[in-house]
C-alpha cells in the first residue's frame, strides 16, 4: 500500500492549498516526524522518529521530506495537513536510527493504523 492510499480516510478539506502560509514557512526546514503504528484495537504497537528537509508540498504527493540520518537519500511522503505540525523547541533530538539532529523547526505526529484482516 502506498502512503497516499493511507490518506483516503482524511477529509479533503484537511489538505492545504499549495500557497498556504504555513506551507511557505515550512518549505526547506528540518522537520521531526513521529510515526505511530496502531493495531486494530487502537493500541500503539511501535513508533519511529524520523527527520527530513521539506523539499516540496502539493496535493498529489502531500509533504515530501528528504530524510536525514541512516535513511538519508530516502523520501518520506506525509499527508498535506499543516495542523499535524507544531513548532518544536530548539535542542538535540535522537532519531530511531540513533542519529542526533539539532534544532528541527517543526514536529509532526501521525498514526498509521494496521489494515484490518
C-alpha positions in Angstrom: 0.0 0.0 0.0 1.4 3.4 -0.9 1.5 6.3 1.6 -1.1 8.1 -0.5 -3.5 5.2 -0.1 -3.4 5.6 3.7 -4.7 9.1 3.4 -8.1 8.3 1.9 -9.8 8.4 5.3 -8.9 12.1 5.7 -11.4 14.7 4.7 -10.4 16.5 1.5 -10.7 19.9 3.2 -7.9 18.9 5.7 -5.5 19.1 2.8 -3.9 22.5 2.4 -3.6 24.5 -0.8 -0.1 24.9 -2.3 0.2 28.6 -1.3 -1.0 28.1 2.3 1.1 30.4 4.6 2.2 27.5 6.9 3.5 25.5 3.9 5.5 28.5 2.8 7.1 28.8 6.3 7.8 25.1 6.4 9.5 24.7 3.0 13.2 23.9 3.3 13.1 23.5 7.1 14.2 20.5 9.1 11.2 18.6 10.4 11.0 15.9 13.1 8.3 13.2 12.4 6.9 10.6 14.8 5.1 7.7 13.1 2.9 5.7 15.5 2.0 2.2 14.4 -1.5 1.4 15.8 -3.1 -2.0 15.8 -6.8 -2.9 15.2 -7.6 -2.4 18.9 -6.3 1.2 18.9 -3.2 0.1 20.8 0.2 1.5 19.9 2.5 -1.3 18.7 5.6 0.8 17.9 6.8 4.2 16.8 9.5 5.6 14.6 11.1 9.0 14.9 12.5 10.4 11.6 13.6 13.8 10.3 14.0 15.4 7.0 14.1 18.6 5.0 10.7 19.6 3.4 11.5 19.7 -0.3 8.0 20.1 -1.7 4.4 20.1 -0.7 1.4 19.6 -3.0 -2.0 17.9 -3.1 -0.9 14.9 -5.2 2.1 13.9 -3.1 1.5 15.6 0.3 4.5 16.7 2.3 7.7 15.3 0.7 10.7 15.1 3.1 14.2 14.2 2.1 15.2 12.1 5.1 18.4 12.6 7.1 20.4 10.1 9.3 20.6 6.5 8.3 17.7 6.9 5.8 19.5 9.8 4.1 18.5 10.0 0.5 15.1 8.4 1.0 11.9 10.3 0.6 9.0 10.3 3.1 5.5 11.2 1.9 3.1 12.6 4.5 -0.5 13.9 4.3 -0.7 17.5 3.5 -2.2 18.5 6.8 -0.4 21.6 8.3 -2.4 21.2 11.5 -0.5 18.0 12.3 2.7 20.0 12.8 3.7 22.2 15.7 6.8 24.4 16.3 9.5 22.4 18.1 11.7 24.0 20.8 15.4 24.2 19.8 17.6 21.4 21.0 19.0 18.0 20.1 16.7 15.1 19.2 17.6 11.5 18.7 16.0 9.6 15.8 15.1 6.0 15.9 18.2 5.1 13.9 20.4 6.8 16.6 21.3 9.9 14.6 21.1 13.1 16.7 19.7 16.2 14.9 19.8 19.8 16.1 17.1 22.4 16.1 14.3 20.9 13.9 11.8 23.7 13.3 8.6 21.6 13.4 7.3 18.3 14.8 4.6 16.3 13.1 3.0 13.1 14.5 0.9 10.6 12.5 -0.9 7.5 13.5 -0.7 4.6 11.0 -3.4 2.0 11.5 -2.8 -1.6 10.7 -5.0 -2.8 7.9 -7.9 -5.0 9.2 -7.6 -8.6 8.0 
